[in-house]
């Protein structure tokens, strides 16, 4: 099936407050298909001065497995011959996710941040709910106005390796994921 998508996004920034809402609705076009899916994300943050707190909540729902896979992975990656229940997110019907993050400067050039996320999926073919939680810790040091170095660590705990690990490592993961990265960012 071919899909038509409608998207929208609004943002609000005023002083210490930032907020945003993003929305996408897709539906099948032609061929008698009735596939449709909707995804939206609301997020915001408030700068308290010594600490910045951010929140986010998102929801995805679909009435058909094929459109769910197309929206999550991108239509070019969908394999129509893949009919194994639960593989490649094909049985996903609904996903809700929320997150909270807290960031704080440490001195003039350094900052730390802590992030916590929770995801719940409802799958039709697998006929079960699946959950994952993740948290991360990061540190940033500004070397100049345009260059910084960073280090971060994350840990994911999930009750099925098809929730988050499919997105992290192509599905070859286990129920627990850990990661550490170090890098340099330069803005041109």
C-alpha positions as CSV (number, residue, x, y, z in Angstrom):
1,X,0.0,0.0,0.0
2,X,1.0,3.6,-0.6
3,X,0.7,6.0,2.3
4,X,-0.2,9.7,2.6
5,X,1.0,11.5,5.7
6,X,0.0,14.8,7.4
7,X,2.4,16.3,9.9
8,X,2.4,19.3,12.1
9,X,4.6,20.9,14.8
10,X,4.2,23.9,17.1
11,X,6.7,25.3,19.5
12,X,6.6,27.9,22.3
13,X,9.6,29.6,23.8
14,X,9.3,32.4,26.4
15,X,12.0,33.0,29.0
16,X,12.7,29.9,31.0
17,X,9.8,28.0,29.4
18,X,10.0,25.8,26.2
19,X,7.2,23.6,25.0
20,X,6.4,21.7,21.8
21,X,3.9,19.4,20.2
22,X,4.5,17.3,17.1
23,X,1.9,15.2,15.3
24,X,1.8,12.8,12.3
25,X,-1.1,11.0,10.8
26,X,-0.7,8.5,8.0
27,X,-3.2,6.5,6.0
28,X,-3.2,4.1,3.1
29,X,-4.0,5.6,-0.3
30,X,-5.9,3.6,-2.9
31,X,-6.3,-0.2,-3.4
32,X,-9.1,-0.5,-0.8
33,X,-6.7,-0.4,2.1
34,X,-7.9,1.1,5.4
35,X,-4.6,1.2,7.2
36,X,-4.1,4.3,9.4
37,X,-1.7,5.4,12.2
38,X,-1.2,8.4,14.4
39,X,1.8,9.5,16.4
40,X,2.3,12.6,18.6
41,X,4.8,13.9,21.1
42,X,4.4,16.6,23.7
43,X,7.5,18.0,25.4
44,X,8.6,20.9,27.5
45,X,11.2,22.2,29.8
46,X,11.7,24.9,32.5
47,X,14.9,26.5,33.4
48,X,15.0,27.0,37.1
49,X,18.4,28.6,37.0
50,X,20.7,26.1,38.6
51,X,18.7,23.2,37.1
52,X,16.7,22.6,33.9
53,X,13.9,20.0,34.0
54,X,12.4,18.5,30.9
55,X,9.4,16.3,30.4
56,X,8.0,14.4,27.4
57,X,5.1,12.1,26.5
58,X,4.4,10.4,23.2
59,X,1.8,8.0,21.9
60,X,1.7,5.9,18.7
61,X,-1.3,3.9,17.6
62,X,-2.1,2.0,14.4
63,X,-4.9,-0.2,13.1
64,X,-2.7,-2.4,11.0
65,X,0.7,-4.1,11.4
66,X,2.1,-3.0,8.0
67,X,1.5,0.8,8.6
68,X,2.9,0.5,12.1
69,X,6.1,-1.0,10.7
70,X,6.2,1.6,7.9
71,X,5.9,4.6,10.3
72,X,8.4,3.2,12.9
73,X,11.1,2.0,10.5
74,X,10.5,4.0,7.4
75,X,8.6,2.7,4.4
76,X,11.8,1.8,2.5
77,X,12.8,-0.7,5.2
78,X,9.5,-2.7,5.3
79,X,9.8,-6.3,4.2
80,X,6.3,-7.4,3.0
81,X,7.4,-11.1,3.1
82,X,8.2,-10.9,6.8
83,X,5.1,-12.5,8.5
84,X,6.7,-13.8,11.7
85,X,4.5,-12.5,14.6
86,X,6.4,-10.0,16.7
87,X,9.4,-9.6,14.4
88,X,10.4,-6.2,13.2
89,X,7.6,-4.6,15.2
90,X,5.0,-6.0,12.8
91,X,2.6,-6.7,15.6
92,X,2.8,-3.3,17.2
93,X,-0.6,-1.7,17.8
94,X,0.1,1.0,20.4
95,X,3.1,2.5,22.1
96,X,3.2,5.0,24.9
97,X,6.4,6.6,26.2
98,X,7.3,9.2,28.7
99,X,10.6,10.7,29.9
100,X,12.0,13.1,32.4
101,X,15.4,14.7,32.2
102,X,17.3,17.0,34.6
103,X,20.4,19.0,33.6
104,X,22.6,21.2,35.7
105,X,25.7,23.3,35.1
106,X,28.8,22.7,37.2
107,X,30.9,25.8,37.0
108,X,31.2,27.9,33.9
109,X,32.2,25.1,31.4
110,X,30.8,21.9,32.7
111,X,27.3,20.3,32.9
112,X,25.8,17.0,33.9
113,X,22.4,15.5,32.9
114,X,20.3,12.6,34.1
115,X,17.5,11.1,31.9
116,X,14.8,8.5,32.7
117,X,12.4,6.9,30.1
118,X,9.7,4.3,30.2
119,X,8.0,2.7,27.1
120,X,5.0,0.4,27.0
121,X,3.9,-1.4,23.9
122,X,0.7,-3.3,23.1
123,X,1.0,-5.9,20.3
124,X,-1.8,-7.5,18.5
125,X,-0.3,-10.7,17.1
126,X,1.8,-11.4,20.2
127,X,-1.3,-10.5,22.3
128,X,0.8,-9.1,25.2
129,X,2.1,-5.9,26.6
130,X,5.8,-5.2,26.7
131,X,7.7,-2.7,28.8
132,X,11.1,-1.1,28.9
133,X,12.8,1.4,31.2
134,X,16.0,3.3,30.4
135,X,18.2,5.8,32.2
136,X,21.3,7.7,31.2
137,X,23.9,10.0,32.7
138,X,26.0,12.4,30.7
139,X,28.8,15.0,31.3
140,X,29.8,17.8,29.0
141,X,32.8,20.1,29.1
142,X,32.9,23.2,26.9
143,X,36.3,23.8,25.5
144,X,35.2,26.9,23.6
145,X,32.0,28.5,22.4
146,X,31.7,26.0,19.5
147,X,33.5,22.9,20.8
148,X,32.8,20.5,23.6
149,X,33.7,17.0,24.8
150,X,31.1,14.7,26.3
151,X,30.8,11.3,27.9
152,X,27.6,9.4,28.5
153,X,26.4,6.1,29.9
154,X,23.0,4.5,29.5
155,X,21.2,1.3,30.7
156,X,18.1,-0.3,29.3
157,X,16.0,-2.9,31.0
158,X,13.2,-4.5,29.0
159,X,11.0,-7.5,29.3
160,X,11.4,-8.4,25.6
161,X,14.4,-7.9,23.3
162,X,12.0,-6.6,20.6
163,X,11.2,-3.3,22.3
164,X,14.2,-1.1,22.5
165,X,17.0,-3.4,21.3
166,X,15.6,-3.6,17.8
167,X,16.2,0.1,17.6
168,X,19.6,-0.1,19.3
169,X,21.3,-3.0,17.6
170,X,19.0,-4.4,14.9
171,X,17.3,-6.9,17.1
172,X,20.4,-9.0,18.1
173,X,20.3,-7.7,21.6
174,X,19.4,-9.2,25.0
175,X,17.0,-8.0,27.6
176,X,19.5,-5.6,29.2
177,X,21.5,-3.1,27.2
178,X,24.4,-0.9,28.4
179,X,26.3,1.7,26.5
180,X,29.1,4.2,27.0
181,X,30.2,6.8,24.5
182,X,32.8,9.6,24.5
183,X,33.0,12.2,21.8
184,X,33.9,15.7,20.6
185,X,31.3,18.1,19.1
186,X,32.2,21.1,17.0
187,X,29.6,23.5,15.6
188,X,30.6,25.2,12.3
